[in-house]
Amino acid sequence: MVVSSIPAADVRAMLVGDLELIFNGRSGLGGADVPLRAARARVRRRGAREVRDSDTIISGRHVFKLGFFSPENTTNRYLGVFYNVSEETVVWVANRARPLNDSSGTVTFSRNGNLVLTNGRNETLWSTNVTGTSPRNTSAQIQDNGNLVLRDTSTWSIIWESFAHPSDVFLPTMRATDNIYTGHKVGHSAWTNRSDPKPGSFTSTLVALNIPQVFIWNNSRPHFRSGPWNGMIFSGDPDMYSPYLASYSLWNDSEGTFYFTPLVGTFLTKLTLNSTGNLVQTMWNDQQRDWDITWVAVGNECDIYGTCGPFGSCNVRDSPICSCIRGFEPVNREEWESGNWTNGCARRRQLQCSISNNNTSGNRDGFLRLQFTKVPDFAEQFQSRQPDDCRTRCLSNCSCIAYAHDPGIGCMSWSGPLVDFQRFNGVGIDLFIRLESSELDNHSDRLLVIIIIPVLVGFAVICFVIIIAWFWNKRKDTRFSDIKGFEAENVISLDSSAVVHKGETEKVNVEALPLFTFKTLSNATYQFHENNLLGRGGFGRVYKGYLENGKVIAVKRLSAASGQGNEEFLNEVAVISKLQHRNLVRLIGCCVEGEEKMLIYEYMPNKSLDGCLFGQSKPSITKDS
């Protein structure tokens, strides 16, 4: 995605180089009109005291314009501020409730130095309405942050600004404010619809009392709540936990005013309260010449304030999305099951602390932990770094029905109905709800079963895997690494005293032979010492050996230089296995490890059969014979 490349440094330089509309009392109200659209940055046009319908004032770095516009599907004319790259994107409107019916509108200065918008009949439709202003030293200016300001030119101080009277768009450096002592707020109001910028039913304000939160209101009813500010983000929005969206600042002054503002970024961004009651953050896509949505406040039904009623829990991943918190049941089950959750839930069993009216009885109550939540509304805050302090304080107060702890907030407690409570997936604050002890016991028993069964099953599976692995490793030490079996015409029993033949299609499985490790045979032959050498053959040497049980064996060790490979070795095993007789040497087992291949025979103290038949002198074949 390619976005507008207006750098942050340019946006921060918004107090210099902006075009001005100057009111100079010495020149009076008359004078020729100046086409401000053609003016350049840093140029003052003395006597340029009017902006007509066809004129615009552009900011110093050409980010915003001030001029007249008509929304879609209407010919009404309004004075507003809009983007230079997207003139149909209006961020502020002056005469929201009093449109012009034609193009006769004119912006000029009144005799006391205020900016005023008049129609063709010289009726005032809008004014900055600043009192006590000198008529000889004011100027109007559109800045690169979109703020229209009225200055006292003698002191260069701002005496009025559009950012203090916002419309529906929240721009970087604009401030939403709330004074907790006077109740004065600066917030935003949505258009009635896309064709009418008149303030609609939805407004957005900062509510700083107790713990600061942002609300969207439908008339006077809460429609959306951001959750408590924890010093970095609003904790009730799971998307805010992404560093990408952590781009807001909130602070307060000594006079009780709290300020909330979007930070200046690298690209053009805005936050709009639309006519359906949703805050939508967008970023300018310069390639597509349009705005990309990057965040919305109301993303699902659970984000609507109080969807599940008091003591109801909303989880967008569940069906239905509403359920009663454990220990509570629907106030009206018929309504609840029909999908009308507004009446919420009520406690099944009264708290012991409430019944006895004695704080010490509260010790018989306990707390149910609910992880990853948007904590309910109406939290009361007290500072503490330790979660245990929150529990102790809540348990000792019968009016406390829940508590939570956040490192950036401290302790939060609730004494009234838990409203607008939501469950998240992997992010959020843990909420501890006070329940009568029997609710916790039942829950503990069920929870214990839920925990124990998977643990036992998991333990059994692990044990089974360990046993299989142990047998596999043990067998691996003593089995063939590359001989798995072969097809042969006959299989014989090692215990037969004569040659036994079986069906030709059966499988000869040499793994049925006893398998010896190289270490065992090496120890048995004293590391294949020459003193134990019985003889040499075409494929290797034969050694005498003693097993640990005292049995004497003969070990034929295949020579690596003999050229005998797996096939020859396999054939020898097959032949010896099939042809067993009381007068033939008996195959006891074999060994294959790495390059080592060995056959283990029973030891013949009288040596081989030819010695018995021919004695010391063996017959030979000569030329004469």
C-alpha positions as CSV (number, residue, x, y, z in Angstrom):
1,M,0.0,0.0,0.0
2,V,1.3,3.4,-1.0
3,V,0.1,6.3,1.2
4,S,0.5,10.0,1.1
5,S,4.1,11.1,1.7
6,I,3.5,14.2,3.7
7,P,6.1,13.9,6.4
8,A,5.4,14.4,10.1
9,A,7.8,17.3,10.2
10,D,5.7,19.2,7.7
11,V,2.6,18.6,9.8
12,R,4.3,19.8,12.9
13,A,5.3,23.0,11.2
14,M,1.7,24.0,11.0
15,L,1.9,27.3,12.8
16,V,4.0,29.0,10.2
17,G,3.6,29.8,6.5
18,D,-0.3,29.6,6.4
19,L,-2.4,31.9,4.3
20,E,-4.3,34.6,6.1
21,L,-7.4,36.6,5.7
22,I,-6.6,40.0,7.2
23,F,-8.9,42.5,8.8
24,N,-7.3,45.9,9.1
25,G,-9.6,48.5,10.6
26,R,-7.9,51.4,8.8
27,S,-9.1,50.0,5.4
28,G,-12.7,49.7,6.5
29,L,-15.0,47.0,5.2
30,G,-14.8,48.0,1.6
31,G,-12.1,47.2,-0.9
32,A,-11.7,45.0,-3.9
33,D,-12.1,41.2,-3.6
34,V,-8.8,39.3,-3.9
35,P,-8.9,35.8,-5.5
36,L,-7.2,34.0,-2.6
37,R,-7.0,30.7,-4.5
38,A,-4.1,32.1,-6.4
39,A,-2.2,33.3,-3.4
40,R,1.0,31.7,-2.2
41,A,2.2,30.6,1.2
42,R,3.6,33.2,3.6
43,V,1.9,36.0,1.7
44,R,-0.4,38.4,3.5
45,R,-3.0,40.0,1.3
46,R,-3.9,43.3,3.1
47,G,-7.5,44.2,2.1
48,A,-8.3,40.6,1.3
49,R,-11.3,40.7,3.6
50,E,-13.7,38.4,1.8
51,V,-14.0,34.8,0.6
52,R,-16.7,34.2,-1.8
53,D,-18.3,30.9,-3.0
54,S,-15.8,30.4,-5.8
55,D,-12.7,31.2,-3.6
56,T,-10.6,29.0,-1.4
57,I,-7.9,29.5,1.1
58,I,-5.2,26.8,1.1
59,S,-2.8,26.1,4.0
60,G,0.9,26.8,3.8
61,R,2.0,23.3,2.8
62,H,-1.2,22.7,0.7
63,V,-2.7,20.1,3.1
64,F,-6.1,21.7,3.8
65,K,-8.4,24.2,2.1
66,L,-11.1,26.5,3.4
67,G,-14.0,27.0,1.0
68,F,-17.6,26.3,0.1
69,F,-18.9,22.8,-0.8
70,S,-22.1,20.8,-1.4
71,P,-22.5,17.3,0.1
72,E,-23.7,14.5,-2.1
73,N,-27.3,14.5,-3.3
74,T,-28.0,18.2,-2.4
75,T,-27.4,21.7,-3.8
76,N,-27.1,23.3,-0.3
77,R,-23.8,25.2,0.2
78,Y,-21.7,25.1,3.3
79,L,-18.4,26.7,4.4
80,G,-15.9,24.0,5.5
81,V,-12.4,22.8,5.7
82,F,-11.4,19.8,3.5
83,Y,-8.3,18.0,2.3
84,N,-6.5,19.4,-0.7
85,V,-5.9,15.8,-2.0
86,S,-9.5,14.9,-1.5
87,E,-11.9,17.9,-1.6
88,E,-14.9,15.7,-1.0
89,T,-13.5,14.7,2.4
90,V,-14.7,17.5,4.7
91,V,-13.3,17.7,8.2
92,W,-15.1,20.8,9.6
93,V,-18.3,22.6,8.7
94,A,-19.1,26.2,9.9
95,N,-22.8,26.6,9.1
96,R,-23.9,23.0,9.9
97,A,-27.5,23.8,10.8
98,R,-28.0,26.8,8.5
99,P,-27.1,25.9,4.9
100,L,-27.0,28.4,2.0
101,N,-29.6,27.8,-0.7
102,D,-27.4,29.3,-3.4
103,S,-23.8,30.4,-4.1
104,S,-24.3,33.9,-2.6
105,G,-22.3,33.1,0.5
106,T,-19.5,35.4,1.6
107,V,-17.0,35.1,4.5
108,T,-15.8,38.4,5.8
109,F,-15.0,40.2,9.1
110,S,-17.6,41.9,11.2
111,R,-17.0,45.4,12.7
112,N,-15.7,43.8,16.0
113,G,-13.2,41.6,14.1
114,N,-15.2,38.3,14.1
115,L,-15.4,36.1,11.0
116,V,-18.9,35.9,9.7
117,L,-20.7,34.0,7.0
118,T,-23.5,35.9,5.3
119,N,-25.9,35.1,2.4
120,G,-27.1,37.3,-0.4
121,R,-29.6,39.1,1.8
122,N,-26.7,39.9,4.2
123,E,-28.1,37.6,6.9
124,T,-25.5,36.1,9.2
125,L,-25.6,32.3,9.0
126,W,-22.5,31.7,11.2
127,S,-20.0,33.7,13.2
128,T,-16.9,33.0,15.4
129,N,-18.8,35.1,18.0
130,V,-15.8,36.2,20.0
131,T,-16.6,39.0,22.4
132,G,-14.3,41.9,23.4
133,T,-12.2,41.7,20.2
134,S,-10.6,44.8,18.9
135,P,-12.0,45.7,15.5
136,R,-8.6,46.8,14.2
137,N,-6.3,43.7,14.6
138,T,-7.6,40.3,13.7
139,S,-6.6,37.8,11.0
140,A,-8.0,34.4,10.0
141,Q,-5.7,31.5,9.1
142,I,-6.1,27.9,7.9
143,Q,-3.3,25.8,9.3
144,D,-1.7,22.6,7.9
145,N,-3.3,20.5,10.7
146,G,-6.8,21.6,9.5
147,N,-7.4,24.1,12.2
148,L,-9.0,27.4,11.3
149,V,-7.8,30.1,13.7
150,L,-8.7,33.7,14.5
151,R,-5.7,35.6,15.8
152,D,-5.2,38.9,17.5
153,T,-2.5,40.4,15.3
154,S,-1.2,42.7,18.0
155,T,-0.2,39.7,20.2
156,W,-0.5,36.9,17.7
157,S,-2.5,35.0,20.2
158,I,-5.4,32.7,19.1
159,I,-8.7,34.0,20.2
160,W,-10.9,31.4,18.4
161,E,-10.2,28.1,16.6
162,S,-12.3,25.5,14.8
163,F,-10.6,22.7,16.8
164,A,-12.5,24.0,19.9
165,H,-15.7,23.6,18.0
166,P,-15.2,20.3,16.0
167,S,-17.7,18.7,13.7
168,D,-17.5,14.9,13.1
169,V,-13.8,14.4,12.3
170,F,-11.0,14.0,14.9
171,L,-7.7,15.1,13.5
172,P,-4.1,14.7,14.8
173,T,-3.3,17.4,17.4
174,M,-7.1,18.1,17.9
175,R,-8.1,17.8,21.6
176,A,-11.1,16.2,23.1
177,T,-11.4,17.6,26.6
178,D,-13.4,17.2,29.8
179,N,-13.1,19.4,32.9
180,I,-14.1,17.3,35.9
181,Y,-14.9,20.4,38.0
182,T,-16.9,22.6,35.5
183,G,-18.2,19.8,33.3
184,H,-17.2,21.6,30.2
185,K,-16.5,19.2,27.3
186,V,-15.2,19.4,23.8
187,G,-16.4,16.5,21.7
188,H,-17.6,15.5,18.2
189,S,-21.0,15.2,16.7
190,A,-21.9,13.1,13.7
191,W,-23.7,14.3,10.6
192,T,-27.4,13.6,10.4
193,N,-26.7,11.7,7.2
194,R,-24.2,11.9,4.3
195,S,-26.2,14.7,2.7
196,D,-26.8,16.8,5.8
197,P,-23.9,17.9,8.1
198,K,-26.4,19.1,10.7
199,P,-25.5,17.5,14.1
200,G,-27.2,14.1,14.3
201,S,-28.1,11.9,17.2
202,F,-24.6,10.5,17.8
203,T,-21.9,12.4,19.7
204,S,-18.5,11.4,21.1
205,T,-16.9,12.7,24.3
206,L,-14.2,12.1,26.8
207,V,-15.5,11.2,30.2
208,A,-12.6,11.7,32.7
209,L,-14.4,11.3,36.0
210,N,-12.9,8.3,38.0
211,I,-10.9,6.7,35.2
212,P,-10.9,8.4,31.7
213,Q,-12.9,6.7,29.0
214,V,-14.2,7.7,25.6
215,F,-18.0,7.3,25.0
216,I,-20.2,7.4,21.9
217,W,-23.7,8.6,22.9
218,N,-27.0,8.1,21.1
219,N,-28.7,11.2,22.2
220,S,-28.1,10.9,26.0
221,R,-27.8,7.1,26.1
222,P,-24.3,5.4,26.0
223,H,-23.8,3.6,22.7
224,F,-20.1,2.6,23.0
225,R,-17.5,2.7,25.7
226,S,-13.7,2.4,25.2
227,G,-12.9,1.0,28.6
228,P,-10.5,2.6,31.1
229,W,-7.4,4.4,30.0
230,N,-4.4,2.6,31.5
231,G,-1.8,5.3,30.6
232,M,-1.1,3.9,27.1
233,I,-4.3,2.6,25.6
234,F,-8.0,2.2,26.2
235,S,-8.1,-1.3,27.7
236,G,-11.6,-2.1,26.6
237,D,-10.7,-2.3,22.9
238,P,-8.7,-5.5,22.0
239,D,-7.3,-3.8,18.8
240,M,-5.7,-1.1,21.0
241,Y,-3.3,-3.7,22.3
242,S,-1.6,-3.6,18.9
243,P,1.4,-1.2,18.8
244,Y,0.1,0.0,15.5
245,L,-2.9,1.6,17.1
246,A,-1.2,2.9,20.3
247,S,-1.0,6.4,18.8
248,Y,-3.0,8.5,21.3
249,S,-2.1,10.7,24.3
250,L,-4.1,11.6,27.4
251,W,-3.1,14.0,30.1
252,N,-4.6,16.6,32.5
253,D,-3.7,20.0,33.9
254,S,-3.9,21.5,37.3
255,E,-7.3,23.0,36.6
256,G,-9.0,19.6,36.2
257,T,-9.1,19.5,32.4
258,F,-8.3,16.2,30.7
259,Y,-7.0,16.2,27.2
260,F,-7.2,13.4,24.7
261,T,-5.5,13.7,21.3
262,P,-4.4,11.6,18.4
263,L,-0.6,11.9,17.8
264,V,0.9,13.3,14.6
265,G,2.0,10.4,12.4
266,T,3.8,10.1,9.1
267,F,0.7,9.8,6.9
268,L,-2.7,11.5,6.6
269,T,-5.0,9.9,9.1
270,K,-8.4,10.9,10.6
271,L,-11.0,9.6,13.0
272,T,-14.6,10.1,11.9
273,L,-17.8,9.7,13.9
274,N,-20.2,8.6,11.2
275,S,-24.0,8.9,11.2
276,T,-24.5,5.3,12.3
277,G,-22.6,5.9,15.6
278,N,-19.3,4.4,14.8
279,L,-15.8,5.9,15.1
280,V,-13.8,4.9,12.0
281,Q,-10.1,5.5,11.6
282,T,-8.8,5.9,8.0
283,M,-5.5,6.5,6.3
284,W,-5.0,8.1,2.9
285,N,-3.9,5.7,0.1
286,D,-2.2,7.9,-2.4
287,Q,-2.1,5.1,-5.0
288,Q,-5.8,4.4,-4.9
289,R,-6.7,8.0,-4.2
290,D,-9.0,6.9,-1.4
291,W,-9.1,6.3,2.3
292,D,-8.3,2.9,3.8
293,I,-10.1,1.8,7.0
294,T,-7.5,0.9,9.7
295,W,-9.8,0.6,12.8
296,V,-13.4,0.8,13.9
297,A,-14.7,1.3,17.4
298,V,-17.9,-0.8,17.0
299,G,-16.7,-3.9,15.3
300,N,-19.4,-6.4,16.5
301,E,-22.6,-6.5,18.6
302,C,-20.7,-7.0,21.8
303,D,-19.2,-3.5,21.4
304,I,-22.7,-2.0,21.7
305,Y,-23.0,-0.7,25.3
306,G,-24.8,-3.0,27.7
307,T,-25.8,-5.6,25.1
308,C,-26.2,-8.4,27.6
309,G,-27.6,-6.3,30.5
310,P,-26.5,-6.2,34.1
311,F,-24.3,-9.1,35.2
312,G,-24.3,-10.4,31.6
313,S,-21.2,-11.5,29.8
314,C,-20.8,-10.8,26.1
315,N,-18.5,-13.0,24.0
316,V,-18.6,-12.6,20.2
317,R,-17.1,-16.1,19.7
318,D,-20.1,-17.7,21.6
319,S,-23.5,-18.5,20.2
320,P,-25.6,-16.9,21.6
321,I,-23.2,-14.1,22.4
322,C,-24.7,-13.4,25.8
323,S,-24.5,-15.6,28.9
324,C,-24.9,-15.0,32.6
325,I,-21.8,-14.7,34.7
326,R,-21.3,-17.8,36.8
327,G,-23.3,-17.6,40.0
328,F,-26.0,-15.6,38.2
329,E,-29.2,-16.5,36.2
330,P,-31.5,-14.6,33.8
331,V,-33.9,-12.2,35.3
332,N,-36.5,-13.2,32.7
333,R,-35.6,-16.6,31.3
334,E,-38.2,-16.4,28.5
335,E,-37.0,-13.1,27.3
336,W,-33.4,-14.2,27.6
337,E,-33.9,-17.4,25.6
338,S,-35.7,-15.3,22.9
339,G,-32.6,-13.1,22.5
340,N,-33.7,-10.1,24.5
341,W,-30.9,-9.7,27.0
342,T,-31.5,-6.2,28.2
343,N,-32.8,-7.1,31.7
344,G,-29.6,-9.1,32.3
345,C,-29.0,-11.5,35.1
346,A,-29.5,-11.7,38.9
347,R,-27.5,-13.4,41.6
348,R,-28.6,-17.0,42.5
349,R,-27.4,-16.9,46.1
350,Q,-27.0,-13.9,48.2
351,L,-23.5,-13.1,49.5
352,Q,-22.9,-14.1,53.1
353,C,-21.6,-10.6,53.8
354,S,-24.9,-9.1,52.7
355,I,-27.0,-11.6,54.7
356,S,-25.3,-11.1,58.1
357,N,-24.5,-7.4,57.5
358,N,-21.2,-8.1,59.0
359,N,-17.9,-7.6,57.3
360,T,-16.3,-10.6,59.0
361,S,-18.9,-12.8,57.3
362,G,-17.5,-11.7,54.0
363,N,-14.7,-14.1,54.6
364,R,-17.1,-16.9,53.7
365,D,-17.4,-15.3,50.3
366,G,-14.9,-15.8,47.6
367,F,-13.9,-14.5,44.1
368,L,-14.3,-16.0,40.7
369,R,-11.5,-15.1,38.3
370,L,-12.5,-14.2,34.7
371,Q,-9.5,-13.7,32.4
372,F,-9.2,-11.4,29.4
373,T,-12.1,-9.0,29.9
374,K,-13.3,-5.5,29.1
375,V,-14.0,-4.5,32.7
376,P,-17.5,-3.2,33.5
377,D,-18.5,0.4,33.6
378,F,-18.6,2.5,36.8
379,A,-15.3,1.4,38.2
380,E,-13.9,3.2,41.2
381,Q,-10.1,3.6,41.4
382,F,-7.7,3.5,44.2
383,Q,-3.9,3.3,43.8
384,S,-2.1,0.1,44.6
385,R,0.7,-1.8,42.9
386,Q,-0.2,-5.2,44.4
387,P,-3.3,-7.2,43.2
388,D,-3.6,-8.7,46.7
389,D,-4.3,-5.3,48.1
390,C,-7.3,-5.0,45.8
391,R,-8.6,-8.4,47.0
392,T,-8.1,-7.6,50.7
393,R,-9.8,-4.2,50.4
394,C,-12.8,-5.6,48.4
395,L,-13.2,-8.6,50.8
396,S,-13.4,-6.4,53.8
397,N,-16.1,-4.2,52.2
398,C,-19.6,-5.7,51.9
399,S,-20.5,-3.3,49.2
400,C,-17.7,-4.4,46.9
401,I,-18.9,-7.0,44.5
402,A,-15.9,-7.2,42.1
403,Y,-12.4,-6.0,41.7
404,A,-9.6,-5.8,39.1
405,H,-6.0,-4.7,38.8
406,D,-4.1,-3.1,36.0
407,P,-0.4,-2.0,36.3
408,G,-1.2,1.3,34.7
409,I,-4.4,2.0,36.6
410,G,-4.0,0.3,40.0
411,C,-7.0,-1.2,41.8
412,M,-10.5,-1.0,40.4
413,S,-13.6,-2.0,42.3
414,W,-17.4,-2.1,41.7
415,S,-20.3,-1.8,44.1
416,G,-23.2,-1.6,41.6
417,P,-24.4,-3.8,38.8
418,L,-21.7,-5.0,36.4
419,V,-22.7,-3.4,33.0
420,D,-21.1,-3.6,29.6
421,F,-18.9,-6.6,30.4
422,Q,-17.1,-8.4,27.6
423,R,-14.8,-11.3,27.2
424,F,-11.8,-11.1,24.9
425,N,-9.4,-13.7,23.4
426,G,-5.9,-13.4,24.9
427,V,-5.9,-9.7,25.8
428,G,-7.7,-7.7,28.5
429,I,-7.9,-7.3,32.3
430,D,-8.7,-10.1,34.7
431,L,-11.9,-9.5,36.7
432,F,-12.6,-11.0,40.1
433,I,-16.3,-11.3,40.9
434,R,-17.5,-11.9,44.4
435,L,-19.6,-15.1,44.9
436,E,-21.1,-16.9,47.8
437,S,-18.8,-19.8,48.9
438,S,-21.1,-22.6,47.7
439,E,-21.0,-21.2,44.2
440,L,-17.3,-21.4,44.3
441,D,-17.3,-24.9,45.7
442,N,-19.5,-26.2,43.0
443,H,-17.4,-24.4,40.5
444,S,-14.3,-25.8,42.0
445,D,-15.5,-29.4,41.9
446,R,-16.5,-29.1,38.3
447,L,-13.3,-27.2,37.5
448,L,-11.3,-29.9,39.3
449,V,-12.9,-32.6,37.2
450,I,-12.2,-30.6,34.0
451,I,-8.6,-30.2,35.0
452,I,-7.9,-33.7,36.4
453,I,-9.3,-35.7,33.5
454,P,-7.1,-34.1,30.8
455,V,-4.1,-34.2,33.1
456,L,-4.6,-38.0,33.7
457,V,-5.1,-38.7,30.0
458,G,-2.1,-36.6,29.2
459,F,0.0,-38.4,31.8
460,A,-1.1,-41.8,30.4
461,V,-0.2,-40.8,26.9
462,I,3.2,-39.5,28.0
463,C,3.9,-42.8,29.8
464,F,2.8,-44.8,26.8
465,V,5.1,-42.8,24.5
466,I,8.0,-43.2,27.0
467,I,7.6,-47.0,27.2
468,I,7.4,-47.3,23.4
469,A,10.5,-45.2,23.0
470,W,12.3,-47.3,25.6
471,F,11.5,-50.5,23.9
472,W,12.3,-49.1,20.5
473,N,15.7,-47.9,21.7
474,K,16.4,-51.2,23.4
475,R,15.5,-53.1,20.3
476,K,17.4,-50.8,18.1
477,D,20.6,-51.7,20.0
478,T,20.2,-55.4,19.2
479,R,18.4,-55.6,15.8
480,F,19.5,-55.3,12.2
481,S,19.7,-51.8,11.0
482,D,19.3,-52.7,7.3
483,I,17.9,-56.2,7.3
484,K,14.1,-56.3,7.7
485,G,13.4,-59.8,6.4
486,F,13.4,-61.5,3.1
487,E,11.4,-64.0,1.1
488,A,12.7,-67.6,1.1
489,E,11.5,-70.9,0.1
490,N,11.8,-72.5,3.5
491,V,11.9,-71.6,7.2
492,I,13.4,-73.9,9.7
493,S,13.1,-74.1,13.5
494,L,16.3,-73.5,15.3
495,D,15.5,-76.3,17.7
496,S,14.9,-79.0,15.1
497,S,17.4,-81.9,15.1
498,A,16.9,-82.5,11.4
499,V,16.3,-80.4,8.3
500,V,12.7,-79.1,8.3
501,H,11.1,-77.7,5.1
502,K,8.1,-75.3,5.0
503,G,6.0,-73.6,2.3
504,E,7.9,-71.8,-0.3
505,T,5.9,-68.7,0.0
506,E,6.5,-68.0,3.7
507,K,8.8,-65.2,4.9
508,V,12.1,-65.9,6.4
509,N,12.5,-63.4,9.3
510,V,16.1,-63.3,10.4
511,E,15.0,-61.0,13.3
512,A,13.7,-64.2,15.0
513,L,17.4,-65.1,15.6
514,P,19.0,-64.0,18.9
515,L,20.7,-60.7,18.2
516,F,24.0,-59.8,19.9
517,T,25.6,-56.4,20.3
518,F,29.1,-55.7,19.2
519,K,30.0,-54.9,22.7
520,T,28.9,-58.3,24.0
521,L,30.9,-60.1,21.3
522,S,33.9,-57.9,21.8
523,N,33.9,-58.7,25.5
524,A,33.3,-62.4,24.9
525,T,36.4,-62.6,22.6
526,Y,38.6,-60.3,24.7
527,Q,38.4,-57.6,22.0
528,F,39.0,-60.3,19.3
529,H,42.4,-61.2,20.7
530,E,44.7,-63.3,18.5
531,N,44.9,-65.9,21.3
532,N,41.2,-66.6,20.6
533,L,41.5,-66.9,16.9
534,L,40.3,-70.3,15.6
535,G,40.9,-69.8,12.0
536,R,40.5,-67.7,8.8
537,G,38.0,-68.1,6.0
538,G,37.5,-66.4,2.7
539,F,35.2,-63.8,4.2
540,G,36.8,-63.2,7.6
541,R,38.1,-64.7,10.9
542,V,36.6,-67.0,13.5
543,Y,37.1,-66.4,17.2
544,K,36.4,-68.4,20.3
545,G,34.4,-66.5,22.9
546,Y,32.8,-66.9,26.3
547,L,29.4,-65.4,27.1
548,E,28.6,-64.0,30.5
549,N,26.6,-67.1,31.3
550,G,29.6,-69.3,30.6
551,K,28.5,-70.6,27.2
552,V,31.3,-71.1,24.7
553,I,30.7,-69.7,21.2
554,A,32.4,-69.3,17.9
555,V,32.2,-65.8,16.3
556,K,32.7,-65.4,12.6
557,R,33.6,-61.8,12.0
558,L,33.2,-60.7,8.4
559,S,36.2,-58.8,7.1
560,A,35.4,-55.4,5.6
561,A,38.0,-56.2,2.8
562,S,36.4,-59.5,1.9
563,G,33.9,-57.9,-0.4
564,Q,31.0,-59.7,1.1
565,G,28.1,-57.4,1.3
566,N,24.6,-57.6,2.8
567,E,23.4,-60.0,0.1
568,E,26.2,-62.6,0.7
569,F,25.7,-62.2,4.5
570,L,22.0,-62.6,4.1
571,N,22.4,-65.7,2.0
572,E,24.7,-67.3,4.6
573,V,22.2,-66.6,7.4
574,A,19.4,-68.1,5.3
575,V,21.3,-71.2,4.3
576,I,22.6,-71.9,7.8
577,S,19.1,-71.2,9.2
578,K,17.5,-73.7,6.8
579,L,20.0,-76.5,6.9
580,Q,20.4,-77.6,10.5
581,H,21.4,-81.1,11.4
582,R,22.9,-82.9,14.4
583,N,26.2,-83.2,12.4
584,L,26.3,-79.6,11.3
585,V,27.4,-76.6,13.3
586,R,24.4,-74.8,14.8
587,L,23.7,-71.1,14.2
588,I,23.1,-69.3,17.5
589,G,22.6,-65.7,16.4
590,C,24.1,-62.8,14.6
591,C,25.2,-59.2,15.0
592,V,25.0,-56.2,12.6
593,E,26.2,-52.8,13.8
594,G,27.5,-50.3,11.4
595,E,30.0,-52.0,9.2
596,E,30.3,-55.0,11.5
597,K,28.6,-58.2,10.4
598,M,29.1,-61.3,12.6
599,L,27.6,-64.8,12.9
600,I,27.6,-66.7,16.2
601,Y,27.8,-70.5,16.1
602,E,27.9,-73.1,18.8
603,Y,31.6,-73.9,19.6
604,M,32.8,-77.3,18.5
605,P,35.6,-78.5,20.8
606,N,36.5,-81.3,18.4
607,K,36.9,-78.8,15.6
608,S,35.3,-79.4,12.3
609,L,33.8,-82.7,10.8
610,D,36.7,-83.0,8.3
611,G,39.1,-83.4,11.2
612,C,37.2,-86.4,12.5
613,L,36.9,-88.0,9.1
614,F,40.4,-87.5,7.8
615,G,42.5,-86.9,10.9
616,Q,45.5,-84.6,10.8
617,S,46.3,-85.4,7.2
618,K,43.7,-84.1,4.9
619,P,43.1,-85.6,1.5
620,S,44.4,-83.5,-1.4
621,I,43.9,-83.6,-5.1
622,T,47.1,-83.8,-7.1
623,K,47.9,-84.1,-10.7
624,D,48.6,-87.8,-10.4
625,S,45.3,-88.6,-8.8
